[in-house]
């Protein structure tokens, strides 16, 4: 069933639990089929053409790899590491993007266990801080994402579950964990209007800020109250990071433009309900020069930024519409399939591991499935 609504109305629908959208980014919300099958379902013609047999084979191999990589406690990634909550959240979203929901589908049990793990982190030393206790005081820049990164992805994941599955979201423990996580996000915003590696610090950056903006928008769509001022201050910070060339710098008022941070910033603005205007238009134009299909230098796209950059870029282009997406879609698909072939059928990231890279790749490749509200078009 399709609900022909405008982008802004879709955001409001999300708050009631009707086809709730984690980002509320696009114009037509669709309910998943009653018995979703990975790779099939409410897909447009262009989507069906995009997910060709080779792509579907890669997706199925990736989903199986993620499921087999789950730890006994329900987590993914390095057990107890600073990135564990974030990687677990991304893995859960990747499985759900294939049509697998808590308790439903081939990997439904895996999703349920991931939800339980992420939600349990809300009861740590700092209530609502969705990251492993040991990483709340230590930021390991070169080995694991910061605690606030994991918190943002964790909150996004819980919001998606609560918004997509209202009956599951009414579980008091899950709902309580989400509300605590949102409260912590609001608390962690600094005076600049953004967020940084740790909560409530003096500086902010667009990457961590976008992670929190996405999470807050997701939570709002799932029915959790989020102050308008919090969102507006976050959007103001992101706008202040735009440079003369249309790209975005890492810091407000200084630095230089780059691919991944620009892709993130556009999605951050979308998360604030800003879909049009000079900031978005100039940002998309800047981003187009990084259309996949050629070899970019490490200076243009640093290897450590590749996966999250492609994740945000795909979401940005998907939301921007056909003219942007139709050019980006086949290019990123072919690039990801080539990487899988070079990796013996799997994806990997030397910084954060195979589950992280595979989850990011699967979220991108499964965009046309329309199973997750975050991906619906």
C-alpha positions as CSV (number, residue, x, y, z in Angstrom):
1,X,0.0,0.0,0.0
2,X,1.4,3.4,-1.0
3,X,0.6,6.6,0.8
4,X,1.0,9.6,-1.6
5,X,2.2,12.2,0.8
6,X,4.6,15.1,0.6
7,X,8.0,14.9,2.2
8,X,7.0,17.1,5.0
9,X,3.7,15.3,5.6
10,X,5.6,12.0,5.6
11,X,7.7,13.3,8.6
12,X,4.4,13.9,10.5
13,X,3.1,10.5,9.6
14,X,6.3,9.0,11.0
15,X,5.5,10.5,14.5
16,X,2.2,8.6,14.6
17,X,3.8,5.2,13.7
18,X,2.1,5.1,10.3
19,X,4.8,4.0,7.9
20,X,7.2,5.6,10.3
21,X,10.3,6.9,8.6
22,X,13.6,7.0,10.4
23,X,14.6,10.0,8.3
24,X,11.3,10.9,6.7
25,X,13.4,11.9,3.7
26,X,11.3,10.9,0.8
27,X,7.9,11.2,-0.7
28,X,6.1,7.9,-0.8
29,X,6.0,5.5,2.2
30,X,5.4,1.9,1.6
31,X,4.6,-0.9,4.1
32,X,6.7,-4.0,3.7
33,X,5.0,-7.1,2.4
34,X,3.4,-9.3,5.0
35,X,6.0,-12.0,4.3
36,X,9.0,-10.2,3.0
37,X,11.7,-12.1,1.1
38,X,15.1,-10.6,0.9
39,X,15.7,-8.9,-2.4
40,X,12.0,-9.0,-3.5
41,X,9.0,-7.0,-2.7
42,X,7.9,-3.4,-3.1
43,X,10.5,-2.4,-5.5
44,X,10.2,0.0,-8.4
45,X,11.1,-1.1,-11.9
46,X,14.4,0.8,-11.7
47,X,15.0,-0.8,-8.4
48,X,14.4,-4.3,-9.8
49,X,16.9,-3.5,-12.6
50,X,19.4,-2.2,-10.1
51,X,19.3,-5.3,-7.9
52,X,20.4,-7.7,-10.7
53,X,21.3,-11.4,-10.1
54,X,24.9,-10.6,-9.3
55,X,23.9,-7.9,-6.8
56,X,21.4,-10.2,-5.2
57,X,24.0,-13.0,-4.9
58,X,26.3,-10.5,-3.2
59,X,23.6,-9.3,-0.9
60,X,22.7,-12.8,0.2
61,X,26.3,-13.7,0.8
62,X,26.7,-10.5,2.9
63,X,23.6,-11.1,5.0
64,X,24.8,-14.6,5.8
65,X,28.2,-13.3,6.7
66,X,26.8,-10.8,9.1
67,X,24.5,-13.3,10.7
68,X,27.4,-15.8,11.2
69,X,29.5,-13.0,12.8
70,X,27.2,-12.3,15.7
71,X,28.6,-12.8,19.2
72,X,26.9,-14.8,21.9
73,X,25.8,-11.6,23.6
74,X,24.1,-10.3,20.4
75,X,26.8,-7.8,19.5
76,X,28.9,-7.5,16.3
77,X,32.4,-6.4,15.9
78,X,35.2,-6.5,18.5
79,X,33.5,-7.6,21.6
80,X,33.5,-4.8,24.2
81,X,35.3,-2.4,21.9
82,X,34.5,1.2,21.5
83,X,32.8,0.6,18.2
84,X,30.8,-2.4,19.2
85,X,27.4,-0.7,19.7
86,X,27.7,1.3,16.5
87,X,28.7,-1.7,14.4
88,X,25.9,-3.8,16.0
89,X,23.4,-1.1,15.1
90,X,24.6,-0.9,11.5
91,X,24.5,-4.7,11.2
92,X,21.0,-4.8,12.5
93,X,19.9,-2.1,10.0
94,X,21.5,-4.1,7.2
95,X,19.6,-7.2,8.1
96,X,16.4,-5.3,8.4
97,X,17.0,-3.7,5.0
98,X,16.9,-7.3,3.6
99,X,13.3,-7.8,5.0
100,X,14.3,-9.4,8.3
101,X,12.6,-8.0,11.4
102,X,12.7,-8.9,15.1
103,X,11.4,-12.5,15.3
104,X,10.5,-12.6,11.6
105,X,12.4,-13.8,8.6
106,X,15.5,-15.9,8.2
107,X,17.6,-13.6,10.3
108,X,14.9,-12.3,12.6
109,X,16.5,-13.8,15.7
110,X,19.7,-12.1,14.9
111,X,17.9,-8.7,14.7
112,X,16.2,-9.4,18.0
113,X,19.4,-10.2,19.8
114,X,21.0,-7.1,18.3
115,X,18.2,-4.9,19.6
116,X,18.5,-6.4,23.0
117,X,22.2,-5.8,23.1
118,X,22.0,-2.2,22.0
119,X,19.1,-1.4,24.4
120,X,21.0,-3.0,27.3
121,X,23.7,-0.4,27.0
122,X,21.3,2.3,28.1
123,X,21.7,1.0,31.6
124,X,25.4,1.6,31.8
125,X,27.3,4.0,34.1
126,X,25.8,7.0,32.3
127,X,22.1,6.4,31.8
128,X,21.1,6.4,28.1
129,X,24.7,6.5,26.7
130,X,24.6,3.7,24.1
131,X,28.2,2.6,24.1
132,X,30.2,0.0,25.9
133,X,31.1,1.2,29.5
134,X,34.9,1.0,28.8
135,X,34.7,3.4,25.8
136,X,32.7,6.1,27.6
137,X,35.9,7.6,29.0
138,X,38.4,6.7,26.2
139,X,38.5,7.9,22.7
140,X,40.8,5.7,20.5
141,X,40.9,7.8,17.3
142,X,42.9,5.4,15.2
143,X,41.2,2.1,16.3
144,X,37.6,2.7,17.1
145,X,34.9,5.3,16.4
146,X,34.3,7.6,19.3
147,X,31.6,6.8,21.9
148,X,29.2,9.4,20.5
149,X,29.4,7.9,17.1
150,X,28.3,4.5,18.5
151,X,25.6,6.3,20.5
152,X,24.2,8.0,17.4
153,X,24.0,4.8,15.4
154,X,22.6,2.9,18.3
155,X,19.9,5.5,18.8
156,X,19.1,5.4,15.1
157,X,18.7,1.6,15.2
158,X,16.4,1.6,18.2
159,X,14.3,4.4,16.7
160,X,14.0,2.4,13.5
161,X,12.7,-0.6,15.3
162,X,10.2,1.4,17.4
163,X,9.0,3.3,14.4
164,X,8.8,0.5,11.9
165,X,7.2,-2.0,14.3
166,X,4.8,-0.2,16.7
167,X,3.9,-3.3,18.6
168,X,7.6,-4.1,19.2
169,X,8.2,-0.5,20.0
170,X,5.6,-0.6,22.8
171,X,7.8,-2.9,24.8
172,X,8.5,-0.8,27.9
173,X,12.2,-1.8,28.2
174,X,12.9,-0.9,24.5
175,X,10.9,2.3,24.6
176,X,12.5,3.3,27.9
177,X,16.0,2.7,26.4
178,X,15.2,4.8,23.4
179,X,13.8,7.7,25.5
180,X,16.9,7.6,27.7
181,X,19.2,7.6,24.7
182,X,17.4,10.6,23.2
183,X,17.7,12.4,26.5
184,X,21.4,11.8,26.6
185,X,21.8,13.0,23.0
186,X,20.1,16.3,23.9
187,X,22.2,16.6,27.0
188,X,25.4,16.0,25.0
189,X,24.8,18.8,22.5
190,X,27.3,21.6,23.1
191,X,26.9,25.4,23.0
192,X,27.9,25.5,19.3
193,X,24.8,23.5,18.5
194,X,26.7,20.3,17.5
195,X,28.3,17.2,18.9
196,X,31.8,15.9,19.2
197,X,33.5,12.6,20.1
198,X,32.5,12.9,23.8
199,X,29.4,14.5,25.2
200,X,29.2,18.1,26.2
201,X,32.7,19.2,25.0
202,X,33.7,22.6,23.7
203,X,34.1,21.7,20.1
204,X,31.9,20.0,17.5
205,X,32.2,18.5,14.0
206,X,29.8,17.8,11.2
207,X,30.3,14.0,11.1
208,X,29.4,13.3,14.7
209,X,26.7,16.1,14.5
210,X,25.0,14.3,11.5
211,X,25.0,11.0,13.4
212,X,23.1,12.7,16.2
213,X,20.8,14.6,13.9
214,X,19.8,11.4,12.1
215,X,19.1,9.7,15.4
216,X,17.0,12.5,16.7
217,X,14.9,12.6,13.5
218,X,14.5,8.9,13.7
219,X,13.3,9.1,17.3
220,X,11.0,12.0,16.6
221,X,9.4,9.9,13.8
222,X,9.0,7.1,16.3
223,X,7.0,9.4,18.6
224,X,9.6,10.5,21.0
225,X,9.5,14.2,21.8
226,X,12.5,16.2,20.5
227,X,12.7,20.0,21.1
228,X,12.6,22.0,17.9
229,X,15.4,24.2,19.3
230,X,17.8,21.2,19.4
231,X,17.2,20.4,15.8
232,X,17.5,24.0,14.7
233,X,20.8,24.5,16.5
234,X,22.2,21.4,14.9
235,X,21.2,22.6,11.5
236,X,22.7,26.0,12.1
237,X,26.0,24.4,13.0
238,X,26.0,22.2,9.9
239,X,25.3,25.2,7.6
240,X,28.2,27.1,9.2
241,X,30.6,24.4,8.0
242,X,29.8,24.9,4.3
243,X,32.7,26.3,2.3
244,X,32.8,28.5,-0.8
245,X,33.1,25.5,-3.2
246,X,29.8,24.1,-1.9
247,X,31.5,21.3,0.1
248,X,31.6,21.1,3.9
249,X,34.5,21.3,6.3
250,X,34.9,19.2,9.4
251,X,34.9,22.2,11.7
252,X,32.7,25.3,11.6
253,X,34.5,28.2,10.0
254,X,37.8,26.5,9.2
255,X,39.3,23.6,7.3
256,X,38.6,22.4,3.8
257,X,35.8,20.6,1.9
258,X,35.9,16.8,1.5
259,X,33.7,14.0,0.1
260,X,32.6,12.1,3.2
261,X,31.9,15.1,5.4
262,X,29.9,16.8,2.6
263,X,27.8,13.7,2.1
264,X,27.1,13.5,5.8
265,X,26.3,17.2,6.0
266,X,23.6,17.0,3.3
267,X,21.9,14.1,5.2
268,X,22.2,16.1,8.4
269,X,20.3,19.0,6.8
270,X,17.7,16.5,5.4
271,X,17.3,15.2,9.0
272,X,16.4,18.8,10.0
273,X,13.7,18.9,7.4
274,X,15.8,21.0,5.0
275,X,15.5,19.5,1.6
276,X,15.9,22.5,-0.6
277,X,17.9,25.7,-0.7
278,X,21.3,26.9,-1.6
279,X,23.1,24.8,1.0
280,X,21.6,21.6,-0.3
281,X,22.0,22.4,-3.9
282,X,25.6,23.6,-3.7
283,X,26.4,20.5,-1.5
284,X,24.9,18.1,-4.0
285,X,26.8,19.8,-6.9
286,X,30.0,19.4,-5.0
287,X,29.3,15.8,-4.2
288,X,28.7,14.9,-7.9
289,X,32.3,15.2,-8.7
290,X,32.9,12.1,-6.6
291,X,30.4,9.9,-8.5
292,X,31.9,6.4,-8.3
293,X,33.5,5.0,-11.4
294,X,37.1,6.2,-11.3
295,X,40.0,5.8,-8.9
296,X,40.1,8.6,-6.4
297,X,43.4,9.4,-4.6
298,X,43.7,8.9,-0.8
299,X,43.6,12.7,-0.5
300,X,40.3,12.9,-2.3
301,X,38.7,10.0,-0.4
302,X,40.8,8.9,2.5
303,X,40.5,5.1,2.9
304,X,39.3,5.4,6.6
305,X,36.4,7.6,5.4
306,X,35.3,5.4,2.4
307,X,32.5,3.4,3.9
308,X,30.7,6.0,5.9
309,X,31.1,8.4,3.1
310,X,29.5,6.1,0.6
311,X,26.7,5.4,3.1
312,X,25.9,9.0,3.5
313,X,26.3,9.8,-0.2
314,X,23.9,7.1,-1.2
315,X,21.3,8.4,1.2
316,X,21.9,11.9,0.0
317,X,21.4,11.0,-3.7
318,X,18.5,8.7,-3.0
319,X,16.7,11.5,-1.3
320,X,17.7,14.2,-3.9
321,X,15.7,12.4,-6.6
322,X,15.9,10.6,-9.9
323,X,18.3,12.9,-11.7
324,X,20.9,12.5,-8.9
325,X,20.1,8.9,-7.9
326,X,20.0,7.4,-11.5
327,X,23.5,8.6,-12.1
328,X,24.8,7.5,-8.7
329,X,23.0,4.2,-8.3
330,X,24.6,2.0,-11.0
331,X,28.0,3.5,-10.3
332,X,28.1,2.7,-6.6
333,X,26.6,-0.7,-7.2
334,X,29.3,-1.7,-9.7
335,X,32.0,-0.3,-7.5
336,X,30.8,-2.3,-4.4
337,X,30.4,-5.5,-6.5
338,X,34.0,-5.1,-7.7
339,X,35.2,-4.7,-4.2
340,X,33.4,-7.8,-3.2
341,X,35.0,-9.8,-6.0
342,X,38.5,-8.5,-5.0
343,X,37.7,-9.5,-1.4
344,X,36.7,-13.1,-2.3
345,X,33.0,-12.3,-2.1
346,X,33.1,-10.2,1.1
347,X,33.7,-6.6,2.0
348,X,36.3,-5.5,4.6
349,X,37.6,-2.3,6.2
350,X,41.1,-2.3,7.7
351,X,40.1,0.1,10.4
352,X,36.8,-1.3,11.7
353,X,36.5,-4.8,10.2
354,X,34.4,-6.9,7.9
355,X,31.0,-6.5,9.6
356,X,31.2,-2.8,9.5
357,X,32.1,-2.6,5.8
358,X,29.6,-5.3,4.9
359,X,26.8,-3.6,6.8
360,X,27.5,-0.3,5.0
361,X,27.6,-2.0,1.6
362,X,24.4,-3.9,2.2
363,X,22.5,-0.8,3.3
364,X,23.5,1.0,0.1
365,X,22.8,-2.0,-2.2
366,X,19.4,-2.7,-0.6
367,X,18.1,0.9,-0.9
368,X,15.6,0.0,-3.6
369,X,14.0,-2.8,-1.5
370,X,12.0,-0.2,0.4
371,X,11.7,-2.4,3.4
372,X,13.1,0.0,6.0
373,X,11.4,3.3,6.4
374,X,14.8,5.0,6.3
375,X,15.1,3.6,2.7
376,X,11.6,4.1,1.5
377,X,10.9,6.1,-1.6
